[in-house]
Structures are given as structure tokens and as C-alpha cells.
Amino acid sequence: MNKKKIQIVWGTALVMAGLGVFYRIPQVMPKIASIETFSNATGIIQFCFYTLGVLLIYGGAKKIYDHF
């Protein structure tokens, strides 16, 4: 595989991982909130998860966009 194809595959994988983060947040947050240590910090944890998802999607989309 040449480098350009690898970059497209990697960019697609990043976008899919970012979308997966958005899909899983509503399912995981109640479990995290049930842990006593993290129950007071659910807002910041949720913010971090959404930021991670946005960064993954942005990075993957940038790789795909730069290819074309």
C-alpha cells in the first residue's frame, strides 16, 4: 500500500472512532456517574469525552480533506 492510501484509511478510522465516541457517551455516562469518586465530576468528564470525539473527527476529516 502506498502512503496516500494509508492516510485515507487512517483518516477514515479516526472519523469512525470519533463517531463511536459520540455513540457511546450516553451509554457510558450513567456507569461513570454511579462511581462515587466520579459522581461530582460528570460534567467535566462528559465535556472531555465530547472534546475527544470532536478532535478525532476533525483530525480524520483534515487528513481526508488534505488528500483531495
N, C-alpha and C positions, 0 to 999 in steps of 0.2 A: 504494500500500500504506500502510495506517495504521501507526502506531508500535507497536501491540501485536503485529501480525503480524510486523513486522520483528524485535521482541525474541524471539519464539518461534523464528523462523528462525535468528537469531544464537545463541540458547541451544542449539538442536539442532546447529548447526555446531560449537560449542565442545565439546559432548559427543562428537560424532563424531571431532573432532580428538584429543581425549584418548584415546579408544579406539584410534585409529590409532597414537598414540604407544606404547601398551601392545603393540599388534600388531607394531610394527616393532623394538622394543628387542631381542628375541632375534636378529633378523636383522642388526642394525647393530653390536651389541657385538663380535662377532668381528672385524669390519673395523676397528673402533676399536682393539681390543687389538693388532692386527697393526702399528699405527703405533708406532714405537719411543718417540716422545715421550709418548704417552698410555698406554703399556702398564702403567706403575706406578700410574696413577690410574683404573683401570677401575671400582673400587668407587664412588668419588665421582661419576664420570660416570654410572654406572648409577643411583645414588641421585638425581642431578639429573634424569635422564630420567623416572624414576618419579614424582618430585615434580611435574614439569611436567604429566604425564598426570593426576595426581590433581587438581591445581589447575584444569586445563581442564575436567575432568568436573564438579568442584564448582561452578565458575563458571557453566557451562552449565545444570546442574541447578537452581541457585539462580534463574537467570533464568526458567526454565520454571516452577518452583515459585511464584515471586512473581507470575507471570501468572495462575495459577489460585488 
